[in-house]
Amino acid sequence: MNHDASLSAPPRRTRRIMLLGLALLALASVLFAVRRPLLMAAPACMAGQWRGCLGTFNGVVLVTLATLPVAALVVWALARRRRAAGVASAWRMSLAEVGMVHGTVPFLWMTMMPGAGAGIVPGRVSLVPLRDLLMMGTLGIAGNLLVFASLGFFAPMRYAALASVPRILALGAGCSVLVETAQYVLRLDRVSSVDDVLVNATGAALAALASRRWWRTTTEAPSEQPRPEPVPAG
């Protein structure tokens, strides 16, 4: 058995190196694709002009990418604390919690940015399904798919009760309804559309499918308390 374990260790290490390499390649590809918008937002952010930085989509994306090392440090600190306490799946739980927050808050911030007529133009509602879908364009659809993608990806990994595509779909739809309602009530000069809800919920469900192999199943211990050590007989 020890011989088999020693043989399986290198392939596992190789898979981890490959996954890390693919993740770095994906990050480099994203940075290459958005390099020009980020460079446009960099001067305002570097100068501390937070209104001009966090008030634009480019600035929010730049701040989100710049704070990735901080998010990784928080994951490491949480995981180390949980491992010291004997919590099972400490790394997965910590990564899921930080990932949900770091991947969702920036998109919510961009979604709630007021338009030019905020506070003046009355709220607008579009309740006809698929009517606004064609008007979104490719970039708009992609952005709406990503709004709750992190929530859909990481929530089933953290909570066994959400380890189901229909539940994540309902969670994404419910959160999207709250966002669209807030846009209407706060008069942010945005259209509260049922198509936004549909696309947001679809993005959460697709992300949940992508993380299905790492879901937290009900067979694992739901408690975060350390497991008691067995008492020797006799």
Wavefront OBJ file of the C-alpha trace (Angstrom):
o trace
v 0.000 0.000 0.000
v 2.859 2.406 0.753
v 4.351 1.581 -2.640
v 1.053 2.403 -4.374
v 0.761 5.643 -2.419
v 4.267 6.674 -3.434
v 3.424 5.988 -7.075
v 0.227 8.083 -6.921
v 1.943 11.078 -5.317
v 3.827 12.316 -8.429
v 0.730 12.259 -10.678
v -1.202 14.250 -8.084
v 1.636 16.750 -7.832
v 1.763 16.961 -11.598
v -1.988 17.626 -11.796
v -1.694 20.381 -9.226
v 1.162 21.994 -11.141
v -0.854 21.772 -14.348
v -3.920 23.314 -12.720
v -1.815 26.119 -11.268
v -0.245 26.717 -14.662
v -3.638 26.825 -16.351
v -4.922 29.262 -13.721
v -1.933 31.550 -14.266
v -2.393 31.302 -18.025
v -6.080 32.219 -17.695
v -5.215 35.193 -15.477
v -2.567 36.353 -17.954
v -5.081 36.051 -20.792
v -7.622 38.143 -18.899
v -5.027 40.796 -18.119
v -3.980 40.896 -21.765
v -7.588 41.320 -22.871
v -8.364 44.148 -20.452
v -4.933 45.798 -20.353
v -6.069 48.959 -22.158
v -9.131 49.674 -19.970
v -7.071 48.987 -16.841
v -4.342 51.382 -17.945
v -7.021 54.021 -18.455
v -8.206 53.592 -14.857
v -4.760 53.228 -13.283
v -3.873 56.970 -13.025
v -7.015 57.852 -11.055
v -6.616 54.852 -8.740
v -2.890 55.472 -8.167
v -3.589 59.139 -7.394
v -6.164 58.196 -4.768
v -9.041 59.701 -6.718
v -11.485 57.090 -5.479
v -14.504 58.736 -7.033
v -12.941 58.500 -10.463
v -11.544 55.046 -9.722
v -14.371 53.186 -7.999
v -16.957 55.126 -9.984
v -16.011 53.429 -13.257
v -16.169 49.827 -14.418
v -12.482 49.871 -15.374
v -11.489 51.143 -11.943
v -13.483 48.484 -10.122
v -11.918 45.735 -12.245
v -8.449 47.132 -11.555
v -9.029 47.280 -7.789
v -10.465 43.750 -7.826
v -7.373 42.365 -9.556
v -5.014 44.393 -7.373
v -6.561 43.020 -4.178
v -6.223 39.371 -5.240
v -3.039 38.934 -3.126
v -4.917 40.281 -0.098
v -7.737 37.806 -0.720
v -5.197 34.973 -1.004
v -3.644 36.047 2.301
v -7.056 36.001 3.988
v -7.683 32.486 2.644
v -4.332 31.335 4.016
v -4.980 32.882 7.456
v -8.465 31.380 7.744
v -7.300 27.962 6.582
v -4.354 27.939 8.977
v -6.587 28.869 11.901
v -9.096 26.162 11.023
v -6.443 23.501 10.525
v -5.013 24.339 13.926
v -8.484 23.811 15.364
v -8.806 20.448 13.608
v -11.519 21.521 11.182
v -11.970 19.244 8.182
v -11.693 20.751 4.680
v -10.200 23.936 6.107
v -8.704 25.105 2.810
v -11.841 24.481 0.787
v -14.084 26.254 3.293
v -11.773 29.272 3.518
v -11.356 29.534 -0.244
v -15.117 29.283 -0.760
v -15.918 32.016 1.762
v -13.360 34.481 0.434
v -14.182 33.601 -3.167
v -17.884 34.312 -2.684
v -17.163 37.761 -1.264
v -14.258 38.814 -3.482
v -15.923 37.572 -6.654
v -19.419 38.951 -6.010
v -19.036 42.326 -4.292
v -17.268 44.058 -7.240
v -20.000 42.998 -9.671
v -22.706 44.152 -7.268
v -20.883 47.474 -6.942
v -20.816 47.901 -10.727
v -24.473 46.862 -10.998
v -25.515 49.471 -8.444
v -23.573 52.338 -10.031
v -25.987 55.220 -10.701
v -26.552 56.497 -14.208
v -26.451 60.084 -15.397
v -30.116 60.629 -14.532
v -30.061 59.002 -11.093
v -32.598 60.537 -8.736
v -34.259 62.399 -11.617
v -35.396 59.768 -14.092
v -38.180 57.577 -12.669
v -37.592 53.873 -12.294
v -38.171 51.720 -15.362
v -39.279 48.099 -15.402
v -39.242 45.538 -18.217
v -41.244 42.420 -17.384
v -41.428 40.849 -20.863
v -39.008 37.881 -20.989
v -36.331 37.868 -23.703
v -37.305 41.315 -24.984
v -34.148 43.019 -23.676
v -31.830 40.068 -24.279
v -30.876 41.060 -27.819
v -30.293 44.650 -26.756
v -27.729 43.614 -24.138
v -25.108 42.611 -26.677
v -22.331 40.097 -26.146
v -20.527 42.181 -23.523
v -23.733 42.847 -21.588
v -24.726 39.179 -21.533
v -21.224 38.138 -20.435
v -21.261 40.717 -17.653
v -24.667 39.593 -16.406
v -23.538 35.964 -16.420
v -20.642 36.897 -14.130
v -22.613 38.896 -11.549
v -23.402 35.875 -9.347
v -21.009 33.389 -10.939
v -18.669 33.403 -7.926
v -21.608 32.876 -5.606
v -22.799 29.944 -7.689
v -19.290 28.476 -7.927
v -18.303 28.671 -4.260
v -21.588 28.485 -2.310
v -22.104 24.721 -2.867
v -18.498 24.135 -1.825
v -19.142 25.877 1.497
v -22.727 24.886 2.311
v -24.055 21.379 1.791
v -27.629 22.701 1.751
v -26.843 24.573 -1.482
v -25.198 21.622 -3.250
v -27.865 21.490 -5.946
v -28.160 23.250 -9.294
v -31.868 24.131 -8.839
v -31.108 25.642 -5.432
v -28.250 27.719 -6.832
v -30.506 28.772 -9.697
v -33.124 29.899 -7.181
v -30.457 31.639 -5.086
v -29.132 33.528 -8.102
v -32.650 34.509 -9.168
v -33.551 35.681 -5.657
v -30.404 37.773 -5.294
v -30.942 39.250 -8.746
v -34.523 40.193 -7.919
v -33.257 42.040 -4.836
v -30.702 43.921 -6.955
v -33.246 44.869 -9.622
v -35.692 45.994 -6.937
v -33.007 48.145 -5.298
v -32.194 49.743 -8.648
v -35.841 50.663 -9.108
v -36.432 51.924 -5.564
v -33.213 53.980 -5.464
v -33.914 55.424 -8.934
v -30.424 54.698 -10.251
v -31.378 55.449 -13.865
v -31.295 51.766 -14.754
v -33.893 49.433 -16.236
v -35.030 46.684 -13.876
v -35.434 43.852 -16.347
v -36.621 40.289 -15.976
v -33.966 39.333 -18.538
v -31.273 40.479 -16.116
v -32.703 38.102 -13.529
v -32.756 35.217 -16.000
v -29.180 35.774 -17.187
v -27.824 36.336 -13.670
v -29.443 33.145 -12.406
v -28.165 31.214 -15.432
v -24.630 32.411 -14.751
v -24.839 31.210 -11.153
v -26.131 27.795 -12.252
v -23.427 27.372 -14.910
v -20.737 28.274 -12.382
v -22.204 25.750 -9.939
v -21.941 23.042 -12.584
v -18.287 23.969 -13.102
v -17.486 23.381 -9.409
v -19.631 20.286 -8.977
v -16.732 17.930 -8.243
v -15.736 20.032 -5.213
v -19.182 20.434 -3.694
v -19.543 19.912 0.017
v -21.638 16.775 0.303
v -23.945 15.891 3.145
v -21.689 12.992 4.122
v -19.121 15.433 5.494
v -19.315 16.784 8.985
v -21.219 20.104 8.846
v -19.856 21.311 12.153
v -16.694 23.396 12.314
v -15.861 22.125 15.778
v -12.750 19.951 16.106
v -13.448 16.257 16.180
v -12.865 14.541 19.537
v -9.871 12.259 19.686
v -10.652 8.574 20.219
v -10.089 7.302 23.753
v -7.839 4.229 23.856
v -9.568 1.102 25.131
v -8.567 -0.350 28.456
l 1 2 3 4 5 6 7 8 9 10 11 12 13 14 15 16 17 18 19 20 21 22 23 24 25 26 27 28 29 30 31 32 33 34 35 36 37 38 39 40 41 42 43 44 45 46 47 48 49 50 51 52 53 54 55 56 57 58 59 60 61 62 63 64 65 66 67 68 69 70 71 72 73 74 75 76 77 78 79 80 81 82 83 84 85 86 87 88 89 90 91 92 93 94 95 96 97 98 99 100 101 102 103 104 105 106 107 108 109 110 111 112 113 114 115 116 117 118 119 120 121 122 123 124 125 126 127 128 129 130 131 132 133 134 135 136 137 138 139 140 141 142 143 144 145 146 147 148 149 150 151 152 153 154 155 156 157 158 159 160 161 162 163 164 165 166 167 168 169 170 171 172 173 174 175 176 177 178 179 180 181 182 183 184 185 186 187 188 189 190 191 192 193 194 195 196 197 198 199 200 201 202 203 204 205 206 207 208 209 210 211 212 213 214 215 216 217 218 219 220 221 222 223 224 225 226 227 228 229 230 231 232 233 234
